[in-house]
Amino acid sequence: MASPPRAPLKHLLGIEGMAPDEILGLLDLAETYVDMNRSADKKASVLRGRTQINLFFEPSTRTQMSFELAGKRLGADVLNMAVASSSTKKGETLIDTAMTLNAMHPDVLIVRHHDSGAVKLLSEKVNCSVINAGDGTHEHPTQALLDALTIRRTKGKIGGLLVAICGDVLHSRVARSNIHLLNTLGARVRLIAPPTLLPTAADRLGVEIFTDMKKGLVGCDIVMMLRLQTERMHGSFVPSIREYFHFFGLDRAKLALAKPDAFIMHPGPMNRGVEIDSEVADDIDRSLIRQQVEMGVAVRMACLDALSRALPDPGRNTPP
């Protein structure tokens, strides 16, 4: 296996603040798991004797299944906590939940929460490693890592590429993690969105900003579309879905403005006919959406592997 980042990671809470060698170490390690996942024998014993709990306060079929598969392929005992039927629905606080889980001595928690900062708070209350699977509108680090791995395997590099992130940037934790990662690895980033869907002080993020999609796509190597997150919207952010697609939905005509060899990405789930046209999304020559799903398992295996190296040796455990 490739080497993980030099300094063992205790938690993976976000991309912001990570050094280039830490990011590249995880990507290099993930490369080895891509090969393993494509082989007949997809099992390893890296996490044998470890317990992984997937704690999702928000539903996410894609991310949760990816983490579950990653943990099982590495040999962990994986538990999915059904938060909808747990004590949190009876008034238990996040801290109470953290203390309860900590008493069960898990080795790693995978946490998705609707409040920004909740995962970091939880990580301060438990002894195990914690991976942020998305917190509010803050970050989604493993999504950015899998996007980076997909780009690097397709384009051969990340540095120097021009990447457009288009759509509902305001509510997107995926966008924030990708901005941090792409800037750290030397890519140029453009944000393309209506003014109502751009975050405050977006100009301080080290990106170029466009409110005209046709102008923003010119010369781009990667076009990364974002889901319109209506569930996070309180008020009117777009006049109508039809008008939004007309101006900011990716179709053949708009894609033609990017480079001829530009590729399309989307973190999923897609709103077809809202932010992306089905013909473009399903284009096997231009769309990387299926590759992103495959890379997601490999990246999450790499993250679990890297974090496990900071954990106590399970072989030292002795019964009372």
Secondary structure, 3 states (H helix, E strand, C coil): CCCCCCCCCCCECCCCCCCHHHHHHHHHHHHHHHHHHCCCCCCCCCCCCCEEEEEECCCCHHHHHHHHHHHHHCCCEEEEEEHHHCHHHHCCCHHHHHHHHHCCCCCEEEEEECCCCHHHHHHCCCCCEEEEEEECCCECHHHHHHHHHHHHHHHCCCCCCEEEEECCCCCCHHHHHHHHHHHHCCCEEEEECCHHHCCCCHHHCCCEEECCHHHHCCCCCEEEECCCCHHHCCCCCCCCHHHHHHHHCECHHHHCCCCCCCEEECCCCCCECCCECHHHHCCCCCECHHHHHHHHHHHHHHHHHHHHCCCCCHHHCCCC
